[in-house]
Amino acid sequence: MEHDVRKSSDNIIISSLDKLISWARSTSPWYFQFGLACCAIEMMATAASRHDLERIGMMPRSSPRQADVMIVSGTVTLKMATRIKRLYAQMADPKYVISMGSCATSGGPYWQYGYHVLKGVDLIIPVDVYIPGCPPRPESLLEGLLKLQEKIRHERPISEKLK
C-alpha cells in the first residue's frame, strides 16, 4: 500500500480505511468485454494465457451491471455511440473507461473522411486512460490497466464523500 503503514509487534497493520478500500478496489477491477474492431483481438490476446489479465486481478465480465471498467477497443461508429452510452449508464459507480487504440481515441484513419465514425469516445463518455497505437500491443493494454489501478489506488472514497 502506502509508505505510512505501520506494523506492530502483534502482526497488526494500521492504515486508514480510505487506503484499504482503494487498495482492494484497485487490485480487483472487473472489465466489460466490449470489442468493436481489430483492437479487440489484442484485448483478447492480453486476456489469454501468455499475458493473463487475471494475474493483475482483472476479471472479464459479459454484463455491464457486473463490470467496473469498460475497455472501448476499436472504431466507434455513430450508430454504436448510442449503445456505448447506454451500456456505460448501466454500469454501477464507481466506473472507469479505457480508450484502446487510435480509432477509439480519435477516430483513427477514418477521422477525416469517415462521416460514420465518432471522432473519439471521450465525446460521449468520460475516459480515464488512453492507450495509443493501431492496434496497441498487449503490453500497452497491460500498462494502461496498471495506470488505471494506480489511479484507483490514489482515490479516497470515504474522505471525498464527507466533503
N, C-alpha and C positions, 0 to 999 in steps of 0.2 A: 504494500500500500504506500503510504507516505513515510517520510523520514521522522516525523514526530511521534511515531507509535512507540510506546514504552512497553517493556516486558518486565513483569515482576518475577520474583523467585518461585512463585507458585504456578508458573506457565499460564498466566492470565494476560491477555493482550488488552490494552486500554487504548481506545481511539474514539473518535466522535461517531455518532450514529450516521451522520451525513456521509462520512468517508466509507463506512462499512456498506451502506446501501449503494453508493456509487460504485464501489469495487464489485459488489455482487452483480449489479446490473451490467457493468462493462464486461464481465467475464462470461456472460451467458446470453448474448443477443440472439434472437431467432429471426432469420431473414426470410422474406417473402420471395418465393421462386417466381420471378417475373421477367422472362426474357423476351425481347422483341425482335432481335436480328442476330447478326453474326457475333456480337459481344456475348450473347447468351451461351455460345459454345465455349468461350473462355471462362464464363462463370461456372458452367458445368465441369470444365476441366479443373477448376480450382476446388470444387467440391469433391472431386474424385480422389482416388487413393494416393496419388503422388503428392498433392498439396494438402488435401484433407482439412477442410474448414472446421470440422468438429474438434480438431486439436486445439484451436483457439477459442472454443466454446460456441461457434456459430452452428446453429441447428436449422436445417431447412424446414419451412412450413409452406403448405399449399393454400392456406386461408389467410386473408389479411387480418382477420379477427384474432389470430394467434401469433402474429408477427410484430416485431419491434422495428425491424429495418426493411425498407423497400430498396432493392437494388434495381434501378432502371437501367437496363443494359440493351442498347440498340437504338434504332431510329424510331422516334416518336412521331407518328403522323397526327394530323389534326383530328382525325376520327378517333384515334386511340387516346388522345389527350383527355377527353371527357371521361373515359373509362379509368384512366390513371387517377384522375381527381376523385372519382367515386371510390376506388379501392383505397386511396390514401385516407379518405374520410372514414372508411370502415375500420382502419387500424386504431388500436387503443393508444392513449397517451401514456408515457412519452413515446414518440415515434421519430424515426430518423430516416433520411433518404440519402442514397449514394447514387450519383450520376456517373455511369460507367461508359466510357468511350466518347469520342468526339461527336457522334450523332446525338446522343442523349444530352451532351453538354451544350452544343452549339449548332446542331443541325448537320454536322459533318460535311461530306462532299455535296450534299443536296441543299445546303443553306441558300445558295444564290438562285438556282433555277427550279428548285423543288417547291412548288406552290403548296403541296400537300404536307410538307414537313414542318414540324414545330421547331423554332429556332432556339431550342433549349428548354429542358424540362423545368428549369427554375422559373419559367414564366407562369406556370400553373401551380406548382407546389414548391415549398422551401427545400433547398438542398443543403445537406450538411458537409458532404465530402465529394469532391470532383476527382475522377480518375481519368487522366488523359490517355490517348492512344487510339489507334484504329486498326484492329481491335487491341485493347490493352492485354498484356500478358497476365497469366495467373498471379505472378509475383506482384504486379501492380495492384491487383484487386486485394491481395493479402495485405499489402502496405496500406491501402486505403481503409481496410477494415480495422487494422491496428490503430490508425489515426482516429477512427471513429470511437474505438474503445478508449483511447486516451482522452478524447473529448468527453465521453460519458463519465469517465473516472474523475474528471475535474468539476463535474456538476455537483451542486449541493441541493438535493431535492427538498429537504426539510427546512433549511435556512431560507431558501428562496420563497417557499410558501408562506413563511411567517412574516415576510416583508410586506 
